[in-house]
Amino acid sequence: MAPPQAELRRLPLQRARQEGLEPDSGQLLRLDGHRLLLWIEGGDLWLLRTPA
């Protein structure tokens, strides 16, 4: 059995805010059967998506 797929993405924090997002570092969201962990590091917003 294959391990669950995880996906890591980086987005410039300024771009995320221009798109209307105001993320909190350490925020955990559930979306369409996935978990999203958001964190801010410097000027970047990191998103880790894993199956729920």
N, CA, C, O and CB atoms as a CASP TS submission, in Angstrom:
PFRMAT TS
TARGET T0000
AUTHOR 0000-0000-0000
METHOD Language model
MODEL 1
PARENT N/A
ATOM      1  N   MET     1       0.852  -1.188   0.000  1.00  0.00           N
ATOM      2  CA  MET     1       0.000   0.000   0.000  1.00  0.00           C
ATOM      3  C   MET     1       0.891   1.243   0.000  1.00  0.00           C
ATOM      4  O   MET     1       1.823   1.340   0.799  1.00  0.00           O
ATOM      5  CB  MET     1      -0.966   0.003   1.234  1.00  0.00           C
ATOM      6  N   ALA     2       0.611   2.176  -0.878  1.00  0.00           N
ATOM      7  CA  ALA     2       1.407   3.403  -0.994  1.00  0.00           C
ATOM      8  C   ALA     2       1.062   4.356   0.151  1.00  0.00           C
ATOM      9  O   ALA     2      -0.088   4.423   0.586  1.00  0.00           O
ATOM     10  CB  ALA     2       1.163   4.094  -2.369  1.00  0.00           C
ATOM     11  N   PRO     3       2.061   5.087   0.632  1.00  0.00           N
ATOM     12  CA  PRO     3       1.781   6.074   1.684  1.00  0.00           C
ATOM     13  C   PRO     3       0.918   7.199   1.126  1.00  0.00           C
ATOM     14  O   PRO     3       0.914   7.431  -0.083  1.00  0.00           O
ATOM     15  CB  PRO     3       3.099   6.646   2.272  1.00  0.00           C
ATOM     16  N   PRO     4       0.187   7.902   1.990  1.00  0.00           N
ATOM     17  CA  PRO     4      -0.646   9.018   1.529  1.00  0.00           C
ATOM     18  C   PRO     4       0.206  10.067   0.814  1.00  0.00           C
ATOM     19  O   PRO     4       1.352  10.313   1.190  1.00  0.00           O
ATOM     20  CB  PRO     4      -1.395   9.661   2.718  1.00  0.00           C
ATOM     21  N   GLN     5      -0.356  10.667  -0.198  1.00  0.00           N
ATOM     22  CA  GLN     5       0.335  11.702  -0.949  1.00  0.00           C
ATOM     23  C   GLN     5       0.289  13.023  -0.189  1.00  0.00           C
ATOM     24  O   GLN     5      -0.764  13.443   0.292  1.00  0.00           O
ATOM     25  CB  GLN     5      -0.285  11.862  -2.345  1.00  0.00           C
ATOM     26  N   ALA     6       1.423  13.655  -0.092  1.00  0.00           N
ATOM     27  CA  ALA     6       1.513  14.987   0.499  1.00  0.00           C
ATOM     28  C   ALA     6       2.035  15.927  -0.571  1.00  0.00           C
ATOM     29  O   ALA     6       2.848  15.537  -1.409  1.00  0.00           O
ATOM     30  CB  ALA     6       2.436  14.999   1.768  1.00  0.00           C
ATOM     31  N   GLU     7       1.571  17.156  -0.539  1.00  0.00           N
ATOM     32  CA  GLU     7       1.986  18.148  -1.521  1.00  0.00           C
ATOM     33  C   GLU     7       2.401  19.414  -0.785  1.00  0.00           C
ATOM     34  O   GLU     7       1.666  19.915   0.066  1.00  0.00           O
ATOM     35  CB  GLU     7       0.849  18.441  -2.543  1.00  0.00           C
ATOM     36  N   LEU     8       3.567  19.922  -1.113  1.00  0.00           N
ATOM     37  CA  LEU     8       4.090  21.132  -0.492  1.00  0.00           C
ATOM     38  C   LEU     8       4.185  22.215  -1.554  1.00  0.00           C
ATOM     39  O   LEU     8       4.732  21.997  -2.635  1.00  0.00           O
ATOM     40  CB  LEU     8       5.477  20.875   0.173  1.00  0.00           C
ATOM     41  N   ARG     9       3.647  23.384  -1.233  1.00  0.00           N
ATOM     42  CA  ARG     9       3.690  24.513  -2.170  1.00  0.00           C
ATOM     43  C   ARG     9       4.095  25.777  -1.427  1.00  0.00           C
ATOM     44  O   ARG     9       3.866  25.927  -0.227  1.00  0.00           O
ATOM     45  CB  ARG     9       2.316  24.710  -2.870  1.00  0.00           C
ATOM     46  N   ARG    10       4.704  26.677  -2.188  1.00  0.00           N
ATOM     47  CA  ARG    10       5.118  27.974  -1.639  1.00  0.00           C
ATOM     48  C   ARG    10       4.501  29.071  -2.492  1.00  0.00           C
ATOM     49  O   ARG    10       4.471  28.985  -3.719  1.00  0.00           O
ATOM     50  CB  ARG    10       6.682  28.108  -1.597  1.00  0.00           C
ATOM     51  N   LEU    11       4.014  30.096  -1.821  1.00  0.00           N
ATOM     52  CA  LEU    11       3.398  31.234  -2.487  1.00  0.00           C
ATOM     53  C   LEU    11       3.928  32.493  -1.811  1.00  0.00           C
ATOM     54  O   LEU    11       3.971  32.563  -0.583  1.00  0.00           O
ATOM     55  CB  LEU    11       1.825  31.162  -2.429  1.00  0.00           C
ATOM     56  N   PRO    12       4.329  33.484  -2.596  1.00  0.00           N
ATOM     57  CA  PRO    12       4.731  34.736  -1.948  1.00  0.00           C
ATOM     58  C   PRO    12       3.590  35.275  -1.088  1.00  0.00           C
ATOM     59  O   PRO    12       2.453  35.379  -1.549  1.00  0.00           O
ATOM     60  CB  PRO    12       5.153  35.789  -3.004  1.00  0.00           C
ATOM     61  N   LEU    13       3.893  35.609   0.137  1.00  0.00           N
ATOM     62  CA  LEU    13       2.875  36.080   1.073  1.00  0.00           C
ATOM     63  C   LEU    13       2.165  37.312   0.534  1.00  0.00           C
ATOM     64  O   LEU    13       0.949  37.435   0.681  1.00  0.00           O
ATOM     65  CB  LEU    13       3.500  36.388   2.432  1.00  0.00           C
ATOM     66  N   GLN    14       2.894  38.218  -0.082  1.00  0.00           N
ATOM     67  CA  GLN    14       2.287  39.431  -0.633  1.00  0.00           C
ATOM     68  C   GLN    14       1.252  39.073  -1.702  1.00  0.00           C
ATOM     69  O   GLN    14       0.193  39.696  -1.768  1.00  0.00           O
ATOM     70  CB  GLN    14       3.373  40.359  -1.228  1.00  0.00           C
ATOM     71  N   ARG    15       1.546  38.085  -2.529  1.00  0.00           N
ATOM     72  CA  ARG    15       0.593  37.665  -3.565  1.00  0.00           C
ATOM     73  C   ARG    15      -0.671  37.082  -2.936  1.00  0.00           C
ATOM     74  O   ARG    15      -1.782  37.366  -3.385  1.00  0.00           O
ATOM     75  CB  ARG    15       1.240  36.628  -4.508  1.00  0.00           C
ATOM     76  N   ALA    16      -0.497  36.270  -1.899  1.00  0.00           N
ATOM     77  CA  ALA    16      -1.656  35.692  -1.213  1.00  0.00           C
ATOM     78  C   ALA    16      -2.545  36.799  -0.657  1.00  0.00           C
ATOM     79  O   ALA    16      -3.771  36.720  -0.746  1.00  0.00           O
ATOM     80  CB  ALA    16      -1.204  34.745  -0.077  1.00  0.00           C
ATOM     81  N   ARG    17      -1.938  37.814  -0.093  1.00  0.00           N
ATOM     82  CA  ARG    17      -2.714  38.929   0.470  1.00  0.00           C
ATOM     83  C   ARG    17      -3.385  39.739  -0.631  1.00  0.00           C
ATOM     84  O   ARG    17      -4.499  40.227  -0.441  1.00  0.00           O
ATOM     85  CB  ARG    17      -1.811  39.844   1.316  1.00  0.00           C
ATOM     86  N   GLN    18      -2.730  39.890  -1.779  1.00  0.00           N
ATOM     87  CA  GLN    18      -3.350  40.592  -2.909  1.00  0.00           C
ATOM     88  C   GLN    18      -4.571  39.832  -3.411  1.00  0.00           C
ATOM     89  O   GLN    18      -5.508  40.434  -3.936  1.00  0.00           O
ATOM     90  CB  GLN    18      -2.337  40.778  -4.053  1.00  0.00           C
ATOM     91  N   GLU    19      -4.561  38.517  -3.252  1.00  0.00           N
ATOM     92  CA  GLU    19      -5.688  37.677  -3.660  1.00  0.00           C
ATOM     93  C   GLU    19      -6.797  37.657  -2.602  1.00  0.00           C
ATOM     94  O   GLU    19      -7.812  36.985  -2.780  1.00  0.00           O
ATOM     95  CB  GLU    19      -5.206  36.253  -3.935  1.00  0.00           C
ATOM     96  N   GLY    20      -6.601  38.394  -1.503  1.00  0.00           N
ATOM     97  CA  GLY    20      -7.631  38.499  -0.479  1.00  0.00           C
ATOM     98  C   GLY    20      -7.478  37.535   0.681  1.00  0.00           C
ATOM     99  O   GLY    20      -8.363  37.455   1.533  1.00  0.00           O
ATOM    100  N   LEU    21      -6.372  36.799   0.732  1.00  0.00           N
ATOM    101  CA  LEU    21      -6.145  35.875   1.838  1.00  0.00           C
ATOM    102  C   LEU    21      -5.406  36.580   2.964  1.00  0.00           C
ATOM    103  O   LEU    21      -4.512  37.392   2.725  1.00  0.00           O
ATOM    104  CB  LEU    21      -5.354  34.641   1.366  1.00  0.00           C
ATOM    105  N   GLU    22      -5.782  36.267   4.172  1.00  0.00           N
ATOM    106  CA  GLU    22      -5.069  36.748   5.362  1.00  0.00           C
ATOM    107  C   GLU    22      -4.758  35.531   6.227  1.00  0.00           C
ATOM    108  O   GLU    22      -5.375  35.342   7.275  1.00  0.00           O
ATOM    109  CB  GLU    22      -5.919  37.822   6.162  1.00  0.00           C
ATOM    110  N   PRO    23      -3.813  34.711   5.799  1.00  0.00           N
ATOM    111  CA  PRO    23      -3.527  33.468   6.521  1.00  0.00           C
ATOM    112  C   PRO    23      -2.832  33.715   7.848  1.00  0.00           C
ATOM    113  O   PRO    23      -2.106  34.694   8.024  1.00  0.00           O
ATOM    114  CB  PRO    23      -2.675  32.557   5.670  1.00  0.00           C
ATOM    115  N   ASP    24      -3.077  32.799   8.777  1.00  0.00           N
ATOM    116  CA  ASP    24      -2.378  32.785  10.059  1.00  0.00           C
ATOM    117  C   ASP    24      -1.350  31.666  10.012  1.00  0.00           C
ATOM    118  O   ASP    24      -1.638  30.580   9.508  1.00  0.00           O
ATOM    119  CB  ASP    24      -3.373  32.595  11.259  1.00  0.00           C
ATOM    120  N   SER    25      -0.176  31.915  10.523  1.00  0.00           N
ATOM    121  CA  SER    25       0.847  30.877  10.576  1.00  0.00           C
ATOM    122  C   SER    25       0.403  29.787  11.547  1.00  0.00           C
ATOM    123  O   SER    25      -0.043  30.075  12.658  1.00  0.00           O
ATOM    124  CB  SER    25       2.222  31.469  10.999  1.00  0.00           C
ATOM    125  N   GLY    26       0.530  28.548  11.119  1.00  0.00           N
ATOM    126  CA  GLY    26       0.115  27.422  11.937  1.00  0.00           C
ATOM    127  C   GLY    26      -1.348  27.066  11.774  1.00  0.00           C
ATOM    128  O   GLY    26      -1.856  26.208  12.496  1.00  0.00           O
ATOM    129  N   GLN    27      -2.030  27.702  10.849  1.00  0.00           N
ATOM    130  CA  GLN    27      -3.452  27.457  10.624  1.00  0.00           C
ATOM    131  C   GLN    27      -3.655  26.097   9.959  1.00  0.00           C
ATOM    132  O   GLN    27      -2.934  25.754   9.022  1.00  0.00           O
ATOM    133  CB  GLN    27      -4.066  28.578   9.757  1.00  0.00           C
ATOM    134  N   LEU    28      -4.610  25.336  10.426  1.00  0.00           N
ATOM    135  CA  LEU    28      -4.962  24.037   9.853  1.00  0.00           C
ATOM    136  C   LEU    28      -6.380  24.130   9.312  1.00  0.00           C
ATOM    137  O   LEU    28      -7.310  24.477  10.039  1.00  0.00           O
ATOM    138  CB  LEU    28      -4.835  22.885  10.913  1.00  0.00           C
ATOM    139  N   LEU    29      -6.537  23.818   8.023  1.00  0.00           N
ATOM    140  CA  LEU    29      -7.842  23.877   7.367  1.00  0.00           C
ATOM    141  C   LEU    29      -8.198  22.511   6.807  1.00  0.00           C
ATOM    142  O   LEU    29      -7.311  21.711   6.507  1.00  0.00           O
ATOM    143  CB  LEU    29      -7.850  24.939   6.247  1.00  0.00           C
ATOM    144  N   ARG    30      -9.472  22.240   6.665  1.00  0.00           N
ATOM    145  CA  ARG    30      -9.945  21.024   6.001  1.00  0.00           C
ATOM    146  C   ARG    30     -10.689  21.464   4.747  1.00  0.00           C
ATOM    147  O   ARG    30     -11.532  22.360   4.786  1.00  0.00           O
ATOM    148  CB  ARG    30     -10.871  20.153   6.951  1.00  0.00           C
ATOM    149  N   LEU    31     -10.356  20.809   3.626  1.00  0.00           N
ATOM    150  CA  LEU    31     -10.941  21.201   2.348  1.00  0.00           C
ATOM    151  C   LEU    31     -11.024  19.997   1.428  1.00  0.00           C
ATOM    152  O   LEU    31     -10.002  19.396   1.099  1.00  0.00           O
ATOM    153  CB  LEU    31     -10.123  22.325   1.690  1.00  0.00           C
ATOM    154  N   ASP    32     -12.214  19.644   1.015  1.00  0.00           N
ATOM    155  CA  ASP    32     -12.432  18.572   0.030  1.00  0.00           C
ATOM    156  C   ASP    32     -11.664  17.291   0.352  1.00  0.00           C
ATOM    157  O   ASP    32     -10.981  16.739  -0.511  1.00  0.00           O
ATOM    158  CB  ASP    32     -12.035  19.055  -1.346  1.00  0.00           C
ATOM    159  N   GLY    33     -11.775  16.824   1.586  1.00  0.00           N
ATOM    160  CA  GLY    33     -11.119  15.574   1.955  1.00  0.00           C
ATOM    161  C   GLY    33      -9.618  15.685   2.171  1.00  0.00           C
ATOM    162  O   GLY    33      -8.917  14.674   2.220  1.00  0.00           O
ATOM    163  N   HIS    34      -9.128  16.902   2.298  1.00  0.00           N
ATOM    164  CA  HIS    34      -7.704  17.131   2.547  1.00  0.00           C
ATOM    165  C   HIS    34      -7.529  18.033   3.761  1.00  0.00           C
ATOM    166  O   HIS    34      -8.448  18.741   4.172  1.00  0.00           O
ATOM    167  CB  HIS    34      -7.021  17.757   1.307  1.00  0.00           C
ATOM    168  N   ARG    35      -6.352  17.989   4.311  1.00  0.00           N
ATOM    169  CA  ARG    35      -5.947  18.931   5.358  1.00  0.00           C
ATOM    170  C   ARG    35      -4.907  19.857   4.747  1.00  0.00           C
ATOM    171  O   ARG    35      -4.033  19.420   3.998  1.00  0.00           O
ATOM    172  CB  ARG    35      -5.379  18.188   6.637  1.00  0.00           C
ATOM    173  N   LEU    36      -5.011  21.127   5.069  1.00  0.00           N
ATOM    174  CA  LEU    36      -4.031  22.117   4.639  1.00  0.00           C
ATOM    175  C   LEU    36      -3.407  22.737   5.877  1.00  0.00           C
ATOM    176  O   LEU    36      -4.106  23.283   6.731  1.00  0.00           O
ATOM    177  CB  LEU    36      -4.681  23.207   3.731  1.00  0.00           C
ATOM    178  N   LEU    37      -2.101  22.650   5.966  1.00  0.00           N
ATOM    179  CA  LEU    37      -1.371  23.324   7.036  1.00  0.00           C
ATOM    180  C   LEU    37      -0.683  24.524   6.409  1.00  0.00           C
ATOM    181  O   LEU    37       0.086  24.383   5.458  1.00  0.00           O
ATOM    182  CB  LEU    37      -0.334  22.363   7.743  1.00  0.00           C
ATOM    183  N   LEU    38      -0.963  25.701   6.944  1.00  0.00           N
ATOM    184  CA  LEU    38      -0.388  26.940   6.426  1.00  0.00           C
ATOM    185  C   LEU    38       0.613  27.485   7.430  1.00  0.00           C
ATOM    186  O   LEU    38       0.363  27.491   8.636  1.00  0.00           O
ATOM    187  CB  LEU    38      -1.491  27.989   6.130  1.00  0.00           C
ATOM    188  N   TRP    39       1.742  27.939   6.922  1.00  0.00           N
ATOM    189  CA  TRP    39       2.655  28.656   7.802  1.00  0.00           C
ATOM    190  C   TRP    39       3.404  29.703   7.009  1.00  0.00           C
ATOM    191  O   TRP    39       3.620  29.569   5.805  1.00  0.00           O
ATOM    192  CB  TRP    39       3.637  27.691   8.487  1.00  0.00           C
ATOM    193  N   ILE    40       3.793  30.744   7.712  1.00  0.00           N
ATOM    194  CA  ILE    40       4.482  31.882   7.117  1.00  0.00           C
ATOM    195  C   ILE    40       5.935  31.826   7.554  1.00  0.00           C
ATOM    196  O   ILE    40       6.255  31.657   8.731  1.00  0.00           O
ATOM    197  CB  ILE    40       3.816  33.238   7.528  1.00  0.00           C
ATOM    198  N   GLU    41       6.797  31.974   6.568  1.00  0.00           N
ATOM    199  CA  GLU    41       8.240  31.991   6.832  1.00  0.00           C
ATOM    200  C   GLU    41       8.827  33.110   5.989  1.00  0.00           C
ATOM    201  O   GLU    41       8.872  33.021   4.762  1.00  0.00           O
ATOM    202  CB  GLU    41       8.922  30.596   6.503  1.00  0.00           C
ATOM    203  N   GLY    42       9.276  34.167   6.660  1.00  0.00           N
ATOM    204  CA  GLY    42       9.781  35.322   5.921  1.00  0.00           C
ATOM    205  C   GLY    42       8.671  35.917   5.073  1.00  0.00           C
ATOM    206  O   GLY    42       7.598  36.238   5.584  1.00  0.00           O
ATOM    207  N   GLY    43       8.924  36.064   3.784  1.00  0.00           N
ATOM    208  CA  GLY    43       7.924  36.612   2.872  1.00  0.00           C
ATOM    209  C   GLY    43       7.150  35.556   2.119  1.00  0.00           C
ATOM    210  O   GLY    43       6.511  35.854   1.110  1.00  0.00           O
ATOM    211  N   ASP    44       7.198  34.318   2.598  1.00  0.00           N
ATOM    212  CA  ASP    44       6.535  33.212   1.898  1.00  0.00           C
ATOM    213  C   ASP    44       5.430  32.592   2.737  1.00  0.00           C
ATOM    214  O   ASP    44       5.517  32.512   3.962  1.00  0.00           O
ATOM    215  CB  ASP    44       7.548  32.144   1.521  1.00  0.00           C
ATOM    216  N   LEU    45       4.391  32.157   2.043  1.00  0.00           N
ATOM    217  CA  LEU    45       3.330  31.360   2.637  1.00  0.00           C
ATOM    218  C   LEU    45       3.533  29.938   2.142  1.00  0.00           C
ATOM    219  O   LEU    45       3.537  29.691   0.936  1.00  0.00           O
ATOM    220  CB  LEU    45       1.895  31.912   2.269  1.00  0.00           C
ATOM    221  N   TRP    46       3.700  29.010   3.062  1.00  0.00           N
ATOM    222  CA  TRP    46       3.875  27.591   2.730  1.00  0.00           C
ATOM    223  C   TRP    46       2.567  26.865   2.997  1.00  0.00           C
ATOM    224  O   TRP    46       1.876  27.144   3.977  1.00  0.00           O
ATOM    225  CB  TRP    46       5.044  26.951   3.553  1.00  0.00           C
ATOM    226  N   LEU    47       2.236  25.926   2.112  1.00  0.00           N
ATOM    227  CA  LEU    47       1.023  25.127   2.240  1.00  0.00           C
ATOM    228  C   LEU    47       1.410  23.651   2.125  1.00  0.00           C
ATOM    229  O   LEU    47       2.042  23.239   1.152  1.00  0.00           O
ATOM    230  CB  LEU    47      -0.040  25.524   1.150  1.00  0.00           C
ATOM    231  N   LEU    48       1.034  22.887   3.102  1.00  0.00           N
ATOM    232  CA  LEU    48       1.241  21.431   3.068  1.00  0.00           C
ATOM    233  C   LEU    48      -0.136  20.790   3.014  1.00  0.00           C
ATOM    234  O   LEU    48      -0.945  20.962   3.926  1.00  0.00           O
ATOM    235  CB  LEU    48       2.070  20.916   4.323  1.00  0.00           C
ATOM    236  N   ARG    49      -0.401  20.046   1.937  1.00  0.00           N
ATOM    237  CA  ARG    49      -1.697  19.385   1.764  1.00  0.00           C
ATOM    238  C   ARG    49      -1.531  17.888   1.884  1.00  0.00           C
ATOM    239  O   ARG    49      -0.689  17.287   1.217  1.00  0.00           O
ATOM    240  CB  ARG    49      -2.325  19.745   0.407  1.00  0.00           C
ATOM    241  N   THR    50      -2.350  17.283   2.751  1.00  0.00           N
ATOM    242  CA  THR    50      -2.335  15.836   2.947  1.00  0.00           C
ATOM    243  C   THR    50      -3.774  15.334   2.925  1.00  0.00           C
ATOM    244  O   THR    50      -4.699  16.104   3.182  1.00  0.00           O
ATOM    245  CB  THR    50      -1.625  15.449   4.287  1.00  0.00           C
ATOM    246  N   PRO    51      -3.971  14.061   2.623  1.00  0.00           N
ATOM    247  CA  PRO    51      -5.328  13.509   2.706  1.00  0.00           C
ATOM    248  C   PRO    51      -5.822  13.568   4.157  1.00  0.00           C
ATOM    249  O   PRO    51      -5.040  13.450   5.100  1.00  0.00           O
ATOM    250  CB  PRO    51      -5.363  12.042   2.174  1.00  0.00           C
ATOM    251  N   ALA    52      -7.116  13.749   4.308  1.00  0.00           N
ATOM    252  CA  ALA    52      -7.706  13.839   5.651  1.00  0.00           C
ATOM    253  C   ALA    52      -7.747  12.475   6.315  1.00  0.00           C
ATOM    254  O   ALA    52      -8.210  12.355   7.449  1.00  0.00           O
ATOM    255  CB  ALA    52      -9.121  14.433   5.584  1.00  0.00           C
TER
END
